[in-house]
Amino acid sequence: MVRTVQGFVMVDAWASALNNAGVQASERTDNIVRTKVFWRGREAYPYVSGQAWRYWWRMALATHKGWELSPIHREAKIAYTAADPLTYPDDDIFGYMRAPKTTRGAGGKKSGQQTVTRASVLKNSPLVSVGPHRPTEDFGTFSRLEGDPVPYEHEFYSTVLKGIFSIDLDNAGVFKQVPTAGSQNLPDNFEVPAEFASRCKAEDGAFVLDRAIRLTRVRDTLGVLPHLSGGAMSARHLTRVAPSLVVLGVFATGSHLLSHLAAVDERGDATFNTEALVQVLNDYSNERLTKVYVGRETGFMEHIKDALNTLAEEHSDSVVVTTVKGAVDGLCQDLDDVF
């Protein structure tokens, strides 16, 4: 049976410049920094790249959960991690591709390490503005020097960002040697190191870590959601990038069911679509393996408070409405029953 943690988040990006596109070659001056946006028709949507979100996540795991991150190796124009998912939990959860440069010796024979890859257990979208929003241009000067000040410009925006993520419970801590992209996790000649002899076993053609280690890694990954921090220009646009609203649950499907929970109201402001969540609860009741936790921080989208309370009352057997941290802690506890 497929078991997948599915998550939906909303981030209150008030006066923010979280992920910048840098200086564009076509700009009128060299001192304009643009934020990342994409265009849909004539409308601009600010966004944070999935890579940036993953970076915040990985750093939070190192800071708050004490994860020792996999070291980076560099060869000319390529770089890769240690590709050791037993020793380094981020290699397990975030995946990797180690494709070192090969050399040819006598007779044209190739030499070098075998290429190994691992599909990420944690998958996430970019964080995208719920509604269209054109960033504001801000003008500033560097004036702590003699003579004329040096002008510069940058952009920022005030919007609510939405995103989705999933965690593949079946493959967390499970390492395969199937010679296909993403599934050749370990080299063909891999032997379990002595320090993992009692915590890793061969099972169904794969190496499987002890359940307690796997469960801890998944719980850690979820547990740092309220502690995410980062983003560009934090000195001038300090933004809380941890979610202000989350929806979390475990489902027996890899197809993401929570992708349409954000909406725009008649004023153009971001809001939460409780009807869409009710539809998911009704249509996919057989695939739901845990309760669905809806966490909202007080002060964020106060206008949906009554609708969420009604949702919890009418679906008390399947929905818990709480805070963001309460939602994370609740699902982490439920994982013991489905992992």
ROGU-730913 format. One record per residue (C-alpha): residue in three letters; x, y, z. Coordinates in steps of 0.001 Angstrom, whole numbers, plus 524288, in hexadecimal, padded with zeros to 5 digits. Each point is the difference from the previous one (the first is absolute). Layout:
# ROGU-730913
ALAXYZ...
This chain:
# ROGU-730913
MET800008000080000VAL804CF80DA67FC9AARG80169808D580BDETHR802C080E5E7FDC5VAL8002280BB4808FCGLN7F95A80AFB7F8A8GLY8013980E2080413PHE7FADE80D3A7FBF7VAL8059C80CC380529MET7FD3080E837FF62VAL80ACF809B78032DASP7FCC580E1480372ALA80A248074E7F7E3TRP7FD7E80DD080491ALA8090D80A2A7F9A5SER809647F5577FBC6ALA80AAD7FD507F629LEU802AB7F1BC802EDASN805EE7FAF97F363ASN8063F8097F7F6A1ALA802C77FEC47F18EGLY80BEE808BF800C0VAL803BF80A977F64AGLN7FA267FE647F275ALA8083B802DA7F3FFSER7F54B8086C7FA02GLU7FEA78094D80BABARG8028180E777FE80THR80A4F7FFAB80AE3ASP808667F5D9806CDASN7FA2A8030180D56ILE7F2667FA097FEBAVAL7FD367F2E380683ARG7F36D7F9417FBCATHR7F8317F5F580788LYS7FC667F32D7F9A7VAL7F2CC800657F93DPHE7F99A7F84A7F530TRP7F596804EA7F6C8ARG7F2D27F9F17FD4FGLY7F9FD807D87F526ARG801C580E2180435GLU800A97FD0780E88ALA80C787FEA5807FATYR801467F5F980AEAPRO80B5F8013F80990TYR805D17F2FF80419VAL80AA37F97B807EASER806EA7F5117F8D7GLY7FE747F22D804E3GLN80EBA7FF8080196ALA7FFF280BA180959TRP7F5167FA0480822ARG807A17F334800DBTYR80C298077380443TRP7F8A78065480B52TRP7FAA87F29F80393ARG80D417F9577FFC7MET8065980AC98081FALA7F4F57FF5C809FDLEU802807F174801ADALA80E4B802A9802AATHR7FCFF80B0A8097CHIS7F43D7FAB78075ALYS801997F1427FEF6GLY80EC17FF0A7FFF4TRP800E97F91E7F2DBGLU80DDB7FE7C7FB00LEU7FE90804057F1DDSER8065B7F84E7F534PRO80CEF806467FBD1ILE80120805B07F259HIS80A5D7FB2B7F67CARG803C0808047F420GLU8066F7FBF17F353ALA8022E80AB57F5FDLYS7F2308041F7FC0FILE7F8857F57D8075EALA7FCE27FE5E80E64TYR7F9797F550807D0THR7FDC47FBB380DF5ALA805EA7F42380684ALA7F45B7F7E57FB2FASP800157F8BE80CECPRO7F1CC7FF288048FLEU8032E7F75780B9ETHR8095B809A08065ATYR7F9C080CB17FB63PRO7F13F8015E801BAASP7FF1380B247F62EASP8051F7F6F27F557ASP7F4F97F6C7803CDILE7F50F80A2480013PHE80463809CE7F5B1GLY805F77F69D7F637TYR80C71801817F810MET807327FD5F7F369ARG80E417FC4D800A7ALA805607FF5E7F255PRO80EA9801E680171LYS808A98022A7F45BTHR805567F37A7FA21THR80D727FE417FA49ARG805197F65F7F5FFGLY80BEC7F806802D2ALA807D97F67C7F7BDGLY7F7E07F9E27F561GLY7F57D80A4C80156LYS7FA6A7F9B180C4BLYS7F7DD8093E80857SER803838020380E32GLY7F9538075480AFBGLN7F4A37FEB780964GLN7F3117FA767FB7ETHR7F55280A0F7FD94VAL7F5607FF4E80A5CTHR7F35B807BE800F5ARG7F4CE800CF80998ALA7F2A1805D47FD71SER7FC6E8099D80AAFVAL7F71A7FAC080AA4LEU7FBFD80E1A802B5LYS7F9C9806597F42BASN7FB5780E0C7FFB1SER7FAB280A457F6D5PRO804BB80DF57FF09LEU7F94E8099180927VAL7F744807F57F705SER7F7A980BFE80269VAL7F1C07FC0E801ADGLY7FBA280B477F76FPRO80681808B87F5F0HIS8086980AAE805BCARG80974809507F989PRO80BC4802FA808C4THR802B480DBA804D5GLU80C87806ED7FC09ASP8075E805EF80B57PHE80AA080A477FEBAGLY80B55800EF80996THR80D8B805BB80144PHE80CE67FC30805E3SER803CB80CB780690ARG809CE7FC9580AA6LEU80B2F805BE7F840GLU8054A80D097FB73GLY7FB0C805907F350ASP7F38B7FCA37F8CCPRO7F7D27F49D8053CVAL7FF327F3A77F7C3PRO7F1F67FD1F7FBE5TYR7FA3D7F27C7FE52GLU7F29F7F9D47FDF0HIS7F9AF7F345803D9GLU7F2927F9D27FFDEPHE7F7757FA6C80AAATYR7F21E7FAF48010DSER7F5247FDE1809EETHR7F8A97F3877FD3BVAL7FCA77F29F80552LEU807D17F4BE7FA5ELYS7FAB17F2377FEA5GLY8072A7F3367FE4FILE7FE887F15680101PHE809347F52E80422SER7FFF37F15880207ILE808377F61380752ASP800C17F22F7FAA9LEU7FF087F79480C34ASP8027A7F3667F899ASN80D60804597FB30ALA8051B8077D80BC9GLY80B757F808804E0VAL7FEC07F6107F4F6PHE80B6D7FF5D7F687LYS7FF347F8C67F31CGLN809D87FB427F5F9VAL7F7147FFCD7F42APRO807A7804E07F40FTHR7F65080AA07FC33ALA8007680EAA80243GLY7FCC28033280E1FSER800497F1CC80474GLN80E757FC9F7FF73ASN801888059180DB9LEU80BEF7F803803AEPRO80B2D7FA447F7EFASP7FF357F1C87FBE7ASN80AF77FC0980935PHE7FA0C806C780BE6GLU801FB7F9AA80D33VAL7F95D804C380C6APRO80A1F806EB80892ALA802AE7F99B80D17GLU7F9DF80B4B80798PHE7F3027FD787F903ALA8006A7F12080076SER7F55C7FF3D80A5AARG7F80880B617FA8ECYS7FF257FC927F192LYS7FBD17F3627F983ALA7FE2B7FAB87F257GLU7F19B7FEC17FCACASP7F95C7FD827F2E2GLY80C11803BA7F858ALA8026880C8F80792PHE8071F8048780C27VAL7F65B8049180A63LEU803588080780BF6ASP7FA1C7FCC380D26ARG7F1F7804EF8013BALA8035C808E780B68ILE80A64807197F7F9ARG7F6E7801707F45BLEU7F5008052580877THR808FE809B7806CAARG804E0805647F30EVAL7F2368022C7FAF6ARG7FB978061680CCFASP80BCA809047FFFETHR7FCF1804367F216LEU7F21980386803B3GLY803BC8055180D3FVAL8083E80B457FAE8LEU7F50C805EB7F7CFPRO7FCAF80A2380A8BHIS80E7580383800E3LEU80343802B97F1BFSER8079E80C887FE2FGLY8076E8068C7F511GLY7FD77807D17F3DBALA8071F80AC27F8BEMET8011A80DE080547SER7FC6B7FBDA80DC3ALA8076C80BBA8057CARG7F611809377F9ABHIS7F4267F74C7FDCALEU800297F65C80B3CTHR7F54D7F6357FCC5ARG7FB3E7F478807CBVAL800FB7F55D7F5CAALA7FA797F56E808CFPRO7F1F67FCFF7FC08SER7F4F1807D980603LEU7F6747F5767FBBBVAL802197F18B7FD66VAL7F7B57F4597FC25LEU8062B7F2C0802ABGLY7FBEF7F1E07FEA6VAL804677F2947FB8EPHE7F9537FA317F41AALA801077F3277F8C5THR8033C806A07F32CGLY80B6E8073C7FA1DSER7F6FF8093C7F89CHIS7FFA080CB18079ALEU7F231802CC804C9LEU8020380D1E806C3SER8046C8086C7F4A4HIS7F398808287FE85LEU7FDB4804FF80DBCALA803D880E1E7FD40ALA7F6E3809C37F9A4VAL7FE7A80E847FD59ASP7F4118073480547GLU7F81F80AAA7F95EARG809A580A51804AEGLY80B817F8BD7FA49ASP8052E7FBA480D44ALA804C37F24C802D9THR7F6E07F7178078BPHE7FE427F1AF80384ASN7F6827F75F7F8ADTHR7F9467F77980A2EGLU7F6B27FA917F5ADALA80B827FA577F88CLEU804EC7F95E80C5DVAL7F2867FA58802C6GLN7FFC97FA6C7F244VAL80D0B7F95980269LEU7FAFC7FA5380CC6ASN7F3D47FAAC7F958ASP805DA7FB2D7F348TYR80C3F7F9E9805CASER7FB1B7FADD80CF9ASN805117F25E7FCABGLU80DA9805437FD41ARG800F7807F280C97LEU808B37F8CA809BFTHR8006180A4480ADFLYS7F80980B718044DVAL8021480C6A7F823TYR8060780AD080820VAL7FD3880E337FCC6GLY80909809618072DARG7FE4580EC27FFCFGLU8078780A5680764THR7F793809C58075FGLY7FFE880CE17F896PHE801347F9BE7F2ADMET7F3777FF967F7EFGLU7F7348025680BA8HIS7F47A800677F6A2ILE800A87F12E7FE19LYS7FFDB7FCD280E84ASP7F16A7FD14800B1ALA800447F7DD7F38ALEU80B1B7F7AB8056AASN7F8FA7FE0480CE5THR7F3D27FBA27F8A4LEU808697F6DA7F7DDALA8059F7F9E180C58GLU7F2707FE43805F4GLU7F9E37F9E77F3E7HIS80BAE7F7217FD56SER804957FD3C80DC8ASP8038B7F20D7FC46SER80999804627F585VAL8044F80E2B80263VAL80753806B980B08VAL800FD80EE27FFE1THR80B28805428081FTHR80C4F808487FEECVAL80AEB7FD987F639LYS8088C7F99A80A3FGLY7F4557F87B8053CALA7FD587FAB07F264VAL80E277FBE57FE1AASP800CB7F99780D64GLY7F2F27F9287FDFCLEU803DD7F9D47F317CYS80D6D7FC4680525GLN7F9397F87580AD8ASP7F6AC7F9597F66CLEU80B5C7FB467F7AEASP802817F538809CCASP7F34F7F9877FBAAVAL80271800707F14APHE80EB77FEC97FE9B
